[in-house]
Amino acid sequence: MKFDKILQYQKIEQEALSLKAEMAKSEAWQRFQDAQSKLEAATASIGKLTNEANELLKNYEKMRSRIDAIKSELADFDGILEGVQDVTEADYYLKLISAISEKLTALEKEANGVASRIDQINSAYSKTWEQGVRATQACKNAKAEYGKYAAAFKDRFDEMQKQLIALAKEIPDDIMSEYNRLKRSQKLPIYVKFDAEHKVCGRCRTEVSNDVCAKLKAPGDYAECPNCRRILYVAEN
């Protein structure tokens, strides 16, 4: 029959996928996934803290430069009021010095806040780094544990792979190509027996049109299901 080989191929591949799904439900796999998630979370947190710290350090350095510049500006006013007789002129300098001093105070307060946040980040970074170290070790242990569990299935998977490779060589290119195209859409099984008695798809049970039925008369005929897009074929009686 035209579809014997591809149906064998499909059956073996489905068995392999079922086995992988079974393995994914194992406690060993779940522990490995959990350990990976914790490691990824710790790594992401470290990256976020590092980026924030770098940005804050840049801003802090700029603030310190501005503070030094303002202090230098204030230093230029040292003794400027000595000998000033004009009250208006004295008041002008006093207000100017006061404004500069307020700006300096506000900037120093902001800089102190940034410095405090940097200290907090450093503390959080140390704790997160420790968590990352523990998560890395836990991930390694869980991976090794799962590796031992998965080793029991290796021979079975290897045999399935050999069978698939051998079958693929015997399957016509057009059929194999169509199979792989639909498989990328997660449509397993790809090739489905046509229910000629009820004129429906053997998978989704959708009734097919007369035009499609006309293509599915004799064993070996095939057509695409208009609903699920799988390949319907006519089996030998």
KAGIJO-V231885 format. One line per field, one symbol per residue. ss: DSSP state (A for helix, B for strand, O for the rest). phi: phi as a letter, one per 30 degrees, with the letter a starting at -180 (. if undefined). burial: 1 if it has 9 or more other ideal C-beta (glycine too) atoms within 8 Angstrom, else 0. A space follows every 50 residues. Layout:
BEGIN
ss=???
phi=???
burial=???
END
This chain:
BEGIN
ss=OOOAAAAAAAAAAAAAAAAAAAAAOOAAAAAAAAAAAAAAAAAAAAAAAA AAAAAAAAAAAAAAAAAAAAAAAAAOOOOOOOOOOOAAAAAAAAAAAAAA AAAAAAAAAAAAAAAAAAAAAAAAAAAAAAAAAAAAAAAAAAAAAAAAAA AAAAAAAAAAAAAAAAAAOOOOAAAAAAAAAAAOOOOOOOBBBBBOOOOB BOOOOOBOOAAAAAOOOOOOOBBBOOOOOOBBBOOOO
phi=.eceddddeddddddddddddddddddddddddddddddddddddddddd ddddddddddddddddddddddddddceidddidcddddddddddddddd dddddddddddddddddddddedddddddddddddddddddddddddddd ddcedddddddddddddedcceedddddddddddchcdddcbdddddchb ddcciddcddddeddbccejdaadddccidcdbcddd
burial=00101111110111111010001001011111011101101110110011 01100110110011011001101100100000010000010011011001 10110011011001101100110110011011001101101110110111 00100010010011001100100011011001100011111101100001 1110010100011011001111101001111111100
END
